[in-house]
Amino acid sequence: MTKVGRVVSDKMDKTVVVSVDYLRRHPLYRKTIRRTSKFKAHDEHNRCKVGDLVLIEETRPLSKTKRWIVREILERAQEI
């Protein structure tokens, strides 16, 4: 299984936190709501920076909370 999301934290060594947005309908009011999930992903060479759009893939447990690995950086963050 793969997901696409934005890197929101790169403070840890070889780990990034990736935020994945998805849309769900409200069960009663039927309005579309944007929801967010955060996943810790393994970044072997510390290439990801905050704001990068990345492709993550599910893998075996690498630590207590890390079950994803960064497969590809799809888009680099804008330099300010």
MIDOSE-1310 file (N, C-alpha, C; in nm, 2 decimals, decimal comma, always signed):
residues 80
mtkv	+0,08/-0,12/+0,00/+0,00/+0,00/+0,00/+0,09/+0,12/+0,00; +0,05/+0,22/-0,08/+0,13/+0,35/-0,08/+0,04/+0,47/-0,06; +0,10/+0,57/-0,01/+0,03/+0,70/+0,01/+0,11/+0,82/-0,03; +0,05/+0,93/-0,06/+0,12/+1,05/-0,09/+0,09/+1,16/+0,01
grvv	+0,19/+1,22/+0,06/+0,17/+1,32/+0,17/+0,29/+1,42/+0,17; +0,27/+1,52/+0,26/+0,37/+1,63/+0,28/+0,45/+1,60/+0,41; +0,58/+1,63/+0,40/+0,66/+1,61/+0,52/+0,64/+1,73/+0,61; +0,60/+1,70/+0,74/+0,57/+1,81/+0,84/+0,68/+1,82/+0,94
sdkm	+0,77/+1,72/+0,96/+0,88/+1,73/+1,05/+0,99/+1,64/+1,00; +1,12/+1,69/+1,01/+1,23/+1,62/+0,98/+1,34/+1,63/+1,09; +1,29/+1,65/+1,22/+1,38/+1,67/+1,33/+1,45/+1,54/+1,37; +1,40/+1,42/+1,35/+1,45/+1,30/+1,39/+1,56/+1,25/+1,29
dktv	+1,65/+1,17/+1,34/+1,75/+1,11/+1,25/+1,69/+0,99/+1,17; +1,70/+1,00/+1,04/+1,65/+0,89/+0,95/+1,50/+0,87/+0,96; +1,42/+0,97/+1,01/+1,28/+0,95/+1,02/+1,21/+1,09/+0,99; +1,10/+1,08/+0,91/+1,02/+1,20/+0,89/+0,88/+1,17/+0,92
vvsv	+0,81/+1,28/+0,96/+0,66/+1,27/+0,98/+0,59/+1,32/+0,86; +0,50/+1,23/+0,80/+0,43/+1,27/+0,68/+0,29/+1,28/+0,71; +0,23/+1,39/+0,66/+0,09/+1,42/+0,68/+0,01/+1,39/+0,55; -0,09/+1,30/+0,56/-0,17/+1,26/+0,45/-0,31/+1,31/+0,46
dylr	-0,36/+1,39/+0,37/-0,49/+1,44/+0,37/-0,59/+1,35/+0,29; -0,71/+1,34/+0,34/-0,81/+1,26/+0,26/-0,95/+1,32/+0,29; -1,05/+1,29/+0,20/-1,18/+1,35/+0,22/-1,28/+1,25/+0,26; -1,37/+1,28/+0,36/-1,47/+1,20/+0,41/-1,60/+1,28/+0,41
rhpl	-1,71/+1,21/+0,40/-1,84/+1,28/+0,41/-1,89/+1,27/+0,55; -1,95/+1,38/+0,61/-2,00/+1,38/+0,74/-2,12/+1,28/+0,74; -2,13/+1,20/+0,84/-2,23/+1,09/+0,84/-2,38/+1,15/+0,85; -2,40/+1,26/+0,91/-2,53/+1,32/+0,93/-2,56/+1,43/+0,82
yrkt	-2,46/+1,52/+0,81/-2,48/+1,64/+0,73/-2,44/+1,63/+0,58; -2,36/+1,52/+0,55/-2,32/+1,49/+0,42/-2,22/+1,59/+0,36; -2,17/+1,68/+0,44/-2,07/+1,78/+0,39/-1,94/+1,71/+0,38; -1,86/+1,73/+0,28/-1,73/+1,67/+0,26/-1,63/+1,74/+0,36
irrt	-1,56/+1,66/+0,44/-1,47/+1,71/+0,54/-1,33/+1,66/+0,51; -1,23/+1,75/+0,52/-1,09/+1,71/+0,50/-1,03/+1,66/+0,63; -0,98/+1,54/+0,63/-0,92/+1,48/+0,74/-0,77/+1,46/+0,72; -0,69/+1,45/+0,83/-0,55/+1,43/+0,82/-0,50/+1,32/+0,90
skfk	-0,41/+1,24/+0,85/-0,34/+1,13/+0,93/-0,19/+1,16/+0,92; -0,12/+1,13/+1,03/+0,03/+1,15/+1,03/+0,09/+1,01/+1,04; +0,20/+0,99/+0,96/+0,27/+0,86/+0,96/+0,42/+0,89/+0,98; +0,49/+0,81/+1,06/+0,63/+0,82/+1,07/+0,69/+0,73/+0,96
ahde	+0,78/+0,78/+0,88/+0,84/+0,71/+0,77/+0,99/+0,71/+0,78; +1,05/+0,60/+0,74/+1,20/+0,59/+0,74/+1,26/+0,66/+0,61; +1,36/+0,74/+0,64/+1,43/+0,82/+0,54/+1,58/+0,79/+0,56; +1,63/+0,69/+0,49/+1,76/+0,64/+0,51/+1,87/+0,74/+0,50
hnrc	+1,87/+0,83/+0,40/+1,98/+0,92/+0,38/+1,94/+1,06/+0,42; +1,84/+1,08/+0,50/+1,80/+1,22/+0,55/+1,78/+1,32/+0,43; +1,72/+1,28/+0,32/+1,71/+1,37/+0,20/+1,58/+1,45/+0,21; +1,48/+1,41/+0,28/+1,35/+1,48/+0,29/+1,37/+1,61/+0,38
kvgd	+1,30/+1,71/+0,34/+1,29/+1,84/+0,41/+1,14/+1,87/+0,44; +1,12/+1,96/+0,53/+0,98/+2,00/+0,56/+0,92/+2,07/+0,43; +0,80/+2,02/+0,40/+0,73/+2,08/+0,28/+0,74/+1,99/+0,16; +0,83/+1,89/+0,16/+0,84/+1,80/+0,04/+0,72/+1,71/+0,02
lvli	+0,68/+1,69/-0,10/+0,57/+1,59/-0,13/+0,64/+1,46/-0,16; +0,60/+1,36/-0,08/+0,67/+1,23/-0,09/+0,57/+1,11/-0,10; +0,62/+1,00/-0,16/+0,55/+0,88/-0,17/+0,60/+0,78/-0,07; +0,51/+0,74/+0,02/+0,55/+0,64/+0,13/+0,49/+0,51/+0,10
eetr	+0,56/+0,40/+0,14/+0,51/+0,27/+0,12/+0,51/+0,19/+0,26; +0,41/+0,11/+0,28/+0,40/+0,03/+0,40/+0,50/-0,08/+0,40; +0,56/-0,10/+0,52/+0,66/-0,20/+0,53/+0,65/-0,27/+0,67; +0,75/-0,36/+0,70/+0,75/-0,43/+0,83/+0,77/-0,32/+0,94
plsk	+0,74/-0,35/+1,06/+0,77/-0,26/+1,17/+0,92/-0,23/+1,18; +0,96/-0,10/+1,18/+1,10/-0,07/+1,19/+1,13/-0,02/+1,33; +1,03/+0,03/+1,40/+1,04/+0,07/+1,54/+0,90/+0,06/+1,60; +0,89/+0,12/+1,72/+0,76/+0,11/+1,79/+0,65/+0,18/+1,71
tkrw	+0,68/+0,29/+1,65/+0,57/+0,36/+1,57/+0,60/+0,38/+1,42; +0,71/+0,33/+1,38/+0,75/+0,35/+1,24/+0,72/+0,22/+1,15; +0,62/+0,24/+1,06/+0,58/+0,13/+0,97/+0,58/+0,16/+0,82; +0,64/+0,28/+0,79/+0,64/+0,33/+0,65/+0,78/+0,36/+0,61
ivre	+0,81/+0,36/+0,48/+0,94/+0,40/+0,42/+0,92/+0,49/+0,31; +1,00/+0,59/+0,30/+0,99/+0,69/+0,19/+1,05/+0,62/+0,06; +0,96/+0,61/-0,04/+1,00/+0,55/-0,17/+1,06/+0,66/-0,27; +0,99/+0,78/-0,27/+1,03/+0,87/-0,37/+0,99/+1,01/-0,32
iler	+1,07/+1,11/-0,36/+1,04/+1,25/-0,33/+0,98/+1,30/-0,46; +0,85/+1,33/-0,46/+0,78/+1,37/-0,58/+0,79/+1,52/-0,62; +0,80/+1,60/-0,51/+0,82/+1,75/-0,53/+0,89/+1,81/-0,42; +0,99/+1,89/-0,45/+1,07/+1,96/-0,34/+0,99/+2,08/-0,29
aqei	+1,02/+2,12/-0,16/+0,96/+2,23/-0,10/+1,01/+2,36/-0,17; +0,93/+2,46/-0,17/+0,97/+2,59/-0,23/+1,08/+2,66/-0,14; +1,18/+2,70/-0,20/+1,29/+2,78/-0,12/+1,24/+2,92/-0,10; +1,26/+2,97/+0,02/+1,22/+3,11/+0,05/+1,34/+3,20/+0,06
